[in-house]
Each structure stands twice: as structure tokens, then as C-alpha cells.
Amino acid sequence: MKHIFLVDMNAFFIMCESISRPELLDVPSAVGGDPKTRRGIILTSNYKARAYGVRTAMTINEALKLCPGLTIVKSTRGLYSSCSDAVFEILRRYTPMVQPSSIDEGYMDVTESTDLFGPPEEIAKSIMEEIKKELGLWCSIGISENKFLAKMASDMKKPLGITQMYKKDIEKLMWPLPVGEMYGVGKSSAKRLKQLGLNTIGDIARANPDFIKEKFGMGIYDHANGLGSDIVGGERKVKSASISRSSTTARDISKLAGAKKLMLRLAEDVGVKARKKNLKGKTVQITLRYTDFRTITRQKVVFPTNLTRDIIKTGYELLEENWNPKKPVRLIGIGLTNINKEDTQLNVFDTIINKKEEKLEKTMDNLKEKYGTDTLKRGSGL
């Protein structure tokens, strides 16, 4: 069975604006139109504004009547696409099978990633935490075996919700919902369905399929019965996965020494995870995100390795080659990519040296796990 995610960003535009203006999180606020002339429509509102009934596509005047204290923010050019790119960059850490469906949502196929990152719900929690910690944004995630059910599941718990709904769950979770809440059913179709006595999704699922096909097409009947496409980003085999760690800094880093110190800690985590799963990667990749949200990734091919020594050595090389002291960074990441369980043969001498080093690092991992992460530190990390 496949495991498909729909990652849906919560109140995306206003949350992007809240990154530089955190005070917007504490008051009813929305993005849209011109705040001075009060002309235009609401593009998105935060959840405090939605509690007053403020909704997308509502005129600003209508929104202000419902919520007189509403703070309206003019959209910032280029901000939302930059934030969207950063979100999808995080999703691709877990699988290359990612399919954006809009600027603020996308599908993922994590079926072949579970051996590396754990069960689907654990992967979803990691994604949600990374997006929140690194970007300051919120999301909801639906988990299922096809894209339609994943989309339906993502809408069931907002904000910051994770919902699993497979075919075996639809009778309990989806069938009781009104027809108007079914993805792909518009207002006019919902009205026609109700006129025919079909008030819930379950009513559609239990109806005569020929009748539904004649009136609405077969797609609506299939969806009501939990059927849908499970192809994400094209049907292709996942060639590689990655293990990566990144951190958004409390303060912007402008000195190379500070960046190296943080990168070492992240590389240690990557190495520990790779060794624990007996996986090796052929590429080391670093990520740098600047204060303007522009992000760069740089990578270098290495012998298949899971040694922290190799990961950090290559990471430092990439960091030094791309460091700009005039451009402070707000996020640093390092990862091991092109991972598989097959070992590329090295020469005899390299094999002996690497086996000894790997045994030493696994011993260090065990000591840290037993006595705490501060038990041992590498010389450069002291």
C-alpha cells in the first residue's frame, strides 16, 4: 500500500507576513487589497480573524464589518514564492516524489522513505516541526493511499493537524460529511445533489453508480468510495533519499567560525542517524538561507560514507567555498544524499581505515546515547 501526503500550509500569505511582523499572530489580521483605501478583497486571513467570519475572497469592507479591529496587510511582492520554495525544499528532504499543486500545498509519496525516516505519521510530525521551526510557518498534513483521500484528510484538522484516512476509514470519517465538503464538489453540484436526496458523501457512495455517472460523471462516485490516483510527480522509482539536519539560528550568523560550530553539531546528528540505520551516502550537501530568504544548496560527491569525519570535512569545504561575510545567514543545513544500502568497493587500505573509524564512531554514538550527548565532543567542537 502506498503512503501519500497532502501538505497544506495554514493561512499561508498572512503567516508569511508574520515572519517579519510577529505581532500579527496576536491579533485578527489578513492580507489583501489596499489597507488605506479599503478597496479589494481578502486573500487570506489568520485564524483569529476567521473566528469573526472573515474569509478568502470577501471584500475588505465586508471583513471590517464582521471584525472592526482587523489588521489588513498589503501583499509583499516575492515573499510568498520565496517561502513556498523553502517549504518544498523541506519536503524534498524526505522524498524526490513531490508534486506541488499550488503555491501553498503539495503532494508527497513517502512509500519508499519509511525504511529511512520511520512510519508515515512520524515523517509527517518531522515535516511539520521543521517547517514551523525553520520557517515560522504552519501546515496541516493528510495521510492516505491516494491523493484524493490525502486531500480530504488534510482539511479535517486545522491548523497544525495531522490526519490519517485510508479506505478502511472512510465509512467512519468521510461518509458522514455533507456533500459540500467533498473535494471537487462545488456549490451548484452540492445543491443538485441535495435536491436528489443525496445529502452526505455516504449517500453518494451507496447510490446507484449508473445514476451518479449519468448526472455527475463517474469521478464523484469513485471519490465517495475512496478511489483516486496515487501517482505523485509522475510514476518513477525513487532513486535516492537523504538524511539531513538544519537549524534556524536565534541570531543571524555573519562569522564563518560560528557557522562551522553549528554545522558540526548538525553533521554529528546526520552521522549518528546514518550509522544507526547502516546507510551510506555518496553526496554531502549543505544549505544556506540568507536573511532575505534566498536559499542556496551546494553539494560534493564523496566515497559512500556515514562517518561524521567525512561529512563535516566536506561540509566545511563547501561552506568555505561559498561563504560571504557580507551576507549573514539565518539557517544552516547539512545532509547526506544519494543514500542506499549498497557499499561501493574501496581499495583494501581505505576499507581498513574506514571500518576502524566507523567502529570508533559507533562506540561514541553508544556512549552518547547511554550517558548523554555532552559525554564526548570532537576537538573542533569544544
N, C-alpha and C positions, 0 to 999 in steps of 0.2 A: 504494500500500500504506500502511496506517495504522501508526503507531508508538504503542503503548500501553505505559505503565509500570505496574508494581505496586511501590509504595514501602512496604517493610515495616520497621518500627522494630525494632531488635535489643534484646532483653531490656528492653523499654520501661519497665516500672514501676521496676525496680531502677536503670536508667540515669537516670531522672528523680530518684530519691533521691540518686544520686551527684553531682548538680549541686551540692547544698549540702554533701554529705559525700564529697568525692573519695577519701577513704581506702577507701571501699567498692570502688573499682575494683581495688585491690591485693590483695584477699582474697576467698575464696569467700563470696558474700553472696546474699540472697534477700529478697523481700517476701512477707509472708503471716502470717496468724494473729496470735497473741499470743506475743511472744518470751519473756515471763515464765512463762506457764502452759504453753507449748509445745503449745497447742491450735490447731487449724485446719489449713489447707492452704497449700502454696506457690502463690503467684500467678504469680511469675516468678523466675528465678534468673539470675545473671550467668554468663559463660562459664567462669570459674574453678570455679564450683560445678557446672556441667554436666559438667565433666571428671570429677567424682566420681559422676556418675549422678543428680544432683539434677534433678528435672523438675517442670513445672507440674502441679498437682492432687495431687501427692504429699503425704502428711501430714507435719507438721513432725517428728514422731518418726522417721518413715522417712528423712527427709532427714538428720537428725542422726546416724543410724546409719551412713549412707553417708559423711557428711562431718562428723565431730565438731567441727571448727573453724568450722562455718558461722555466719556473722553473719546474724541474722534481723532484718529491719526491719519495723516496723508501717507499714501504708499511710498516706500523708498525704492527708487529705481535700482535694479540689480541685486537687491538684498535677498529676495526670495529665491531666485535661481541659484545664488551662491549657497544659501542654506540647504536648498534641495540637493545640490551636488554633494555637499558634505554628508547629508543623510544617506544618499545612495552609496557613497564611499564606505560608510559603516556597514551597510547591508552586504556589500561585496566582499567583506572580510570573511563572511560565513559561506558564501557560495557564489560562483560566477553566474549562476542561473537567476538573474534578477531582471524583472521586466517592469519598468516604470509605466504606470497607467495615467498619471498626471503629475503635476509639479509636487504634489504633496501626498502621493500614495504609490505603492508599487507591490508587485507580487514577487515571491521568492520560492524556489523549490529547494528545500533543505534535506530532501530524502537521503542523499549521499553524503550529507555533512554530519549525520547523527553519530557516526563512529568517532568523529573527531571532537565534536562540541557537546555531545550529550543529547538527551531526548528533546523533542520539539519545544515543550514548554520551557525547558532550561535555556534553550537557544533564544526563545522569544524574550525571556527575562533579561538575558545578557544584552540583547539588542536594545531593549527599552532603556536599560540602565545606562548604556554607553551613549545613546542619543541624548538622554537627559543630562548626564554628567558632562559630556564633551561639548554639546551644542546648546544646552539650556532649553531644549525643545521637548514636547510631549508627544506620545503616539499611543495608538491602540493597535493590537495585533489580533487578527483572526487566524485560526489554525484549522486546516481541514485537508481533505484528499483531492479537492479540486478548487478552481478559482472562484466559482460562484459561491460555494459554501464558506470559503475563507472570507469573501467579501461580506456575506451576511453576518458571519461571526464577529467581524471587526466592528460592526455597528452596535453590537449588543451591550458593550460596556465601555463608556467614555466618561471622562478622559482616563488615560493610563490604565486601560483594561486589556487583559489577555483572555481570549475565549476560544476554547476548542469545541468544534462541532463537526463531527463526522456523520456519515449517512445513518449510522445506527442511532444518532442523537436527534435527528430532525423531527421525529414524531413528538418528542417532548419539548424541544427548544424552538423549532421553527413553525411547525404546523399551527400552533395556537395564534400566531401573529396575524394581524389584519392584512388583507391583500395589498394595501397601500404601502406596507413596509417591505415588500418583496423587491429586491434589486431588479431594475429593468421595467417595473410596472409604474407607469405614470398616472397622473390624476385622472385622465379621461378613461384609461383602461381600468383603473380601480373602480371608477363609477359604473362602468359597463358590467364588470364582474359582480358588483353588489346587486345590480338590477337583475342579474341572472340567479341571485341567491347564493353566490359564492363570496362569502364574507371573510374567510380566513384562508391562509395558504394551504392548510389541510383540506379545505373544501375543494380546492383546485386539484390537489394530489389524488383525491378519491373520486374525482369526476370522470366521466367517460372521455378517454383520450381523443376519440374521433370528434366529439363535440367541441372540446377545447381547441383542437387543431383547426377546425373549421372557423371558429370565432376569433381565435387569437394567434394561431400558429403553434407549432409543437414545442417551441422553446420554453414557453411558460409552464407547460405541463412537466417537461423534463426537469426544469429548475425546482418546481414544487416537490418533486420526488428526489431531490438531492443530486441530480445528474449535471455534469458540466465538464468543461475542458480542464485537463490537468497539465497542459503544455505551457511552460513558462519560458519566455525568451527564446522559443524555438526548441525543438526536440534534439538535444545534443548531449553527449556524455560529458559529465563534469571531469575536466582534465586535471584539475588540481584544487586544493583548498589551501588555507593559510592559518597560521597561528600568529596573532598579533596582539599587542598591547599599546595603548596610547593614554595620554593624560593631558587634560586641560589644566594649565597652571593657574594658581591663585593670582600670581602677578606675571606680567609679560616678561619673557626671558630675552635679554639682549646680549648676554655674555656666553661665549662658547663653553666655558668651563661649567656653567650652570646647566646648559643643555646636555652636556656629556654626563653629568651626575644623574640627571633624570633618566636619560636614555639607558644608562647602566642598570638602573632599577627595573626598567621595563624589559630589558633584554634578559635579565635574570628570570623574570616571570615567564617569558616566552620559552626559554630553555627548559625550565622545570616542566612546563606543560608538555613540550615535545618529548622529553625523555620519559615522562610518566606513561605516555602512550606509545613509546618506541617508534616514533615517527621522525623522519629526517626531511629537510627541505633543501632545495637546490638554489634558492634565491633569497637574499636578505633585502628587505625593502624598508625604507624609512619614510615617514610622513611629517611634513612641517606645515602648520597652519598659521598664517600671519594675523595680525590684529584686524586687517580688513577682510578676513575670512577667505582670502585667496589661499589655496592649498596646493602644495606640490608633493609628488611622490618620486622617489629615486630608488633604483634597485641595482644590485650587482649579483652576478652568478657566482656560486661557491660550490665546492665539493659537497655532496649530500652530508648534512650535519645537523646535530641537535645540541652542539656544545655552546654554552654561553660564551666561551672564549672566542669562538669563530663568529658568532652572531654580533657581539659587541665590537670586535675588531673591524668587521666590515661596516657596521653601523657608524662607527667613528670616522672611517674613511669617507663614507657618503656625506656625513654631517660636515666634515671639514671642507669637502669639495663644494658644498652648496651653502655654507654659512655666510650670511650678510649681516654684519654688526649694526647696520643702519636700519634693519628690518626686524624688530622684535617678534617673537613667536608666542602664540597663546596655547598651542597644542603641539606635542611631540609624540610620534609613534614609531614603533619598530616591529617588524614581523618577519616570519619565515614563511616563504611561499613555495609553490611547486612541490608540495609535500606528497610523498607516497611511502608505502611500506617496503619498497624495494630498494636495496642498497646498491649503489654504483661501486664497482670494484676499484679500490685504490691500490697503489703498489704496496708491497709487503711492509716496508718501513713505516709508511703513513698509516697503514692499518693497525700496526702495533701501538704506535703513538696515540692514535685516536681512541683505540679501545681502552688504553690506560687512562686517558683523560676523561672518557665517558664514565668509566668506573669511579673515578675520583669525584666527578660532578654528581653522580647519582648518590654517592655516600654523603656529600654535602647536602643534597636535597633531603635525604632521610633524616639527617641531623636537624635541619631547619624545621622539618615537619614535626619532629618529636619535641624539640626544645624551643622553637620559635625562630622567626625569620632573622632576628638580630644575633643569633648564635654565631654565625660566621659571616664575614664580609670580605669581598675581594679588595686587594690592596688599593686599587684606584677608587673604591667606593667608601673608604674610611674617612 
